[in-house]
Amino acid sequence: MEFENMSFFDDPSGEKKIHTLHIVKDGEEEDLSIDKIFDKEKYQYFIGVTYSVSPVFVNTYLKDFQRAEIVIGMDNDQVKGAMNELAKNLKDTILKQIQGEPIQFYEGLSMGSKFQLDRGRLKLWVSASHVIHSKFYLLWNDEGENRLILGSANLSNRAFDSKSDQFENVVLFDNSELFHVYLDYYKNHLSKVLCDYIPKALLKINAKNFKQVDGIEDIDASEVFILSNDVIGQIKEKGAVDMIDDVRGKIGLGICKDRIIAEMDAISNDRDIIKRQRQDRENAEEVAYEIVHEAINKRKKEPTIKGKQTIEAQVKKKIERIVVKKAEDAGGIERDALYSKTDLRNTRNNVTGLFVPSETNKSNLKPFGRKASKEELLRSLKTLHNYMEGFEKYANDYTDDYGKRVFESILCIFTAPFVYELRNQLAMEENRLDIPQFIFIGGEAGSGKSSLLSIMSKLVGINKGDYYLWKDLLGTRGNSQKRDRIDRIQDWIMENNVNPILIDEVDNEFFTRANYGRDFIVDTANVCIRRYEPYPTLIATTNTKSYALPKEARRRSYYLIIDRILAKSQKSTEFFKEIYERIDSTLFLDFCYRMASRLESAEDYCWDNYTEENSFDFLFNTREIFKEYYKETETPLPRYFPEKKYNDDTEANREKWANLYRGSKELFKYNEETGHMFVKITSLDENYRTFGASTGQIYADALPQEVCVGSVHGVINIELYTDRFFDWIEVENPYKKVSFLDRIFGR
């Protein structure tokens, strides 16, 4: 056979192509977008039976149907094996009510979806009495056209994303008799066992909120209703009661089997089994995490999976002594909140979509952001200019290029609350990593980084000049103190609070120790680019200039060098103190309005701007807004205004190699035959390792590709283009050949 030796995953050309989303429509493979699968332009009505559904999916694809019903079933894996299966399903349904899952789902719905929920055009169902393991979707219109969708995909963006690493199959039947079979099955059987997923008490609150609203355009978004803890408690209580009452009613109607009563009476027998299973699972899961994480050999230049014998010994040792780690509270540190609710954005009514808790009632939110007058903008820009003048006056060896780096960090803080939205403008998940979530300002102590952080805090106005000290975030659990600190920051990042996390004096160990900064940055960024919910940006200072993170971590962060020492004097201290007192959030409030306006009309703006060096400028729109400020106030663009993205990561690498050449010229060997230079990279200290990499590998990774002849990995001697290398490190090329005319005329 012609394909006898060919993998089914291989393209005949040799390129491996794996399609995780497999769509078949009427017997033919097709590539359909989510909009086309759930075509609300063609169909008016929708019924969906699924294991799970996300509020984002409802807001985006389902709320505009004239009527949509969604049944949230349960994967049978959650209840199988229980002696009392029906009672276990009831217990799990009540557990979701107690844990507030329906409340969280409701809060994730847009105002439009909540309005549809109130008008009965959106229904969310669950079954307290039966385990629903079905999965199908029905769409139809008044003209008699219909669609049946079968397959494995739940109602989530990830399930229907062709670029996801999650395999799903979707089968569509248009105008098929099967549609009526499934519709009859839904109406005559499945629908009989359903009850409201959203608790009735919460539905009443929702109805009250929309009592005076005729249409979605009439909704007043100036304040957002926040459920108090007392109200949430009452909703949970009534939700649990509703589940029990529903089962009682269905028993009376003969829909629910009588045996559920006996199962409810005997469910305590399941409890001890579940406790043991849970403990065993926690122990096993901890070991599984460790095995996967430690299976990588990081001592090699390119990380690989360890050999079979090494892994066997490692696994044996871990399984023999399973240790369950118990997280201890290291002391709560509250963060001031800035919430992003894009569904409420309406810049025509001066609503940016950003909100802060009301000072008089924390349960209510008030809009954040407003347009400033020309006079206010001029005053704010002048204060900012005075601050920049302080660096010109008191920073050693100040240049405008240096001032641009300071101003660039200010542009970063302005952009920070919108980073998650800017990422979502990029269709490709991989490209979203080009918008850094972590900003590091590095350099010498005494260069004004801490005061810069404080100024940035005052410009935003949420923290009023405050920030966190790295050392103060340390946990209290002995050897786990540093792990606690990272866990705390990760928890903050997973919150829907876009207030930038400002941290001062991150220590050198974070950047250089294996499994510390690298894992934190890469793992966190990889999770966040798949999230559509809001999350914050971290901006931190550090006194280290080494910035020895691996490439994958450097890509997900932005590094700015601010290292010119500020002169210490009574005059300089008073100067910066006066500026600090005058700084306020007027400019940032206006910026929020302007950026929100751009995002509201996203199709009219460029979001994927790349520089000539093929570097993604995530601050492009921020620069454009600031240019508007200077134009509107009739102020010249300052000399220190950065018109392109800086790459001080590259600058640090250049300095690293320049210093290596100046201090260790004997490592560089020039070859007359090729005109190239060779560096024996293994001559560098092989005993010093950072992230499992030798010093030689760190230096190799710091080289730009254009100066290298071939690969820098797995070689003893790195081959360099001589002229390009010396141009890069900005050192005169001692091997440059001088022509006869050049020697005569001194050229």
BELSUL-V849108 format. One line per field, one symbol per residue. phi: phi as a letter, one per 40 degrees, with the letter a starting at -180 (. if undefined). psi: psi as a letter, one per 40 degrees, with the letter a starting at -180 (. if undefined). A space follows every 10 residues. Layout:
phi->???
psi->???
This chain:
phi->.cbcbbcccc cdchccbbbc bbbbbfgbca bbccdccbcc ccbbbabbba caabdccccc bbccccabbb bccaccccbc gccbcccccc ccccdccccg cccccccccc cccccccccg cbbbbabcbb ccbcaabbba bccgcaabbb iccccadccb cccccbcabb bbbcfbccdc ccccdcccbc ccbcacccdd cccccccccb dcbcaccccc ccbbcbcccc cccccccccc cdcccccdcc cccgcbcdcc cccccbcccc cccccccccc ccccccccdc cccccccccc cbdbcccccc cdcccdcccc bcbccbcbcc gcbcbcbbcb bccccaccbg bcgbabcccc accbbbcbha cbcccccccc cccccccccc cccbccfcbc ccdccccdcc cccccdcbdc ccccccccdc ccccbccbbb bbiccgcgcc cccccdcccc gccfgcaccd cccccbcfcb dccccccccc ccccccbccd cbbbgcccdd cbcdfbcdcc cccccccccc cbccacbbbb baccbcfccc dcccccbbbb cbbcccccac cccccccccd cccacdcccc ddcccccccc bdccbcbbcb cccgbccccd ccccccccdc cccfbccccc cccaccbccc cccccdcccc cccacccbbc bcccgbbbbc ccccccccbb fgbcddcdcc cccccccbcg cbbgbcbccb cdcccccccf bcccbccbcd cccccgc
psi->idfdehieeh ideehhhhhd hhhhhfeihi hiiddddgge ddidihhhhi diiidddddd edeeidhhhh hhahheddei eidgdddddd ddddddddef dddddddeii ddddddddee ehhhiiheei hheihihhii ieeeiihhhi aehigiddde heeiehhihh hhhhfidddd dddddddecd eeeiihdhid ddddddddde dehdideehh edihhhhidd dddddddddd dddddddddd ddeedhided dddddedddd dddddddddd dddddddddd dddeehheei dhhihiiddd dddddddddd ghhhhhhihe hhhihiihih gdeehgddff heeiiiihdd heeiiiihhi hiiddddddd dddddddddd dddehhfhid dddddddddd ddddddeedd dddeehdhdd ddeehiehhh hiaiieeedd dddddddddd edefeiiihd deehaefbee dddddddddd dddeifhehh hhhhfhiddd ddhifcdddd ddddddddee ieiiiiihhi iieiedffii dddddeihhh hgehhhhhid dddddddddd ddhaeddddd dddddddddd fdeeihefhi idefhhgeed dddddddddd ddefhihide hheihigedd dddddddddd ddefdeehhh hdddeiihhg deeihedhhh feiidddddd dehideeiha ieheidhhhi hdddddddef ihheehhhid ddddef.
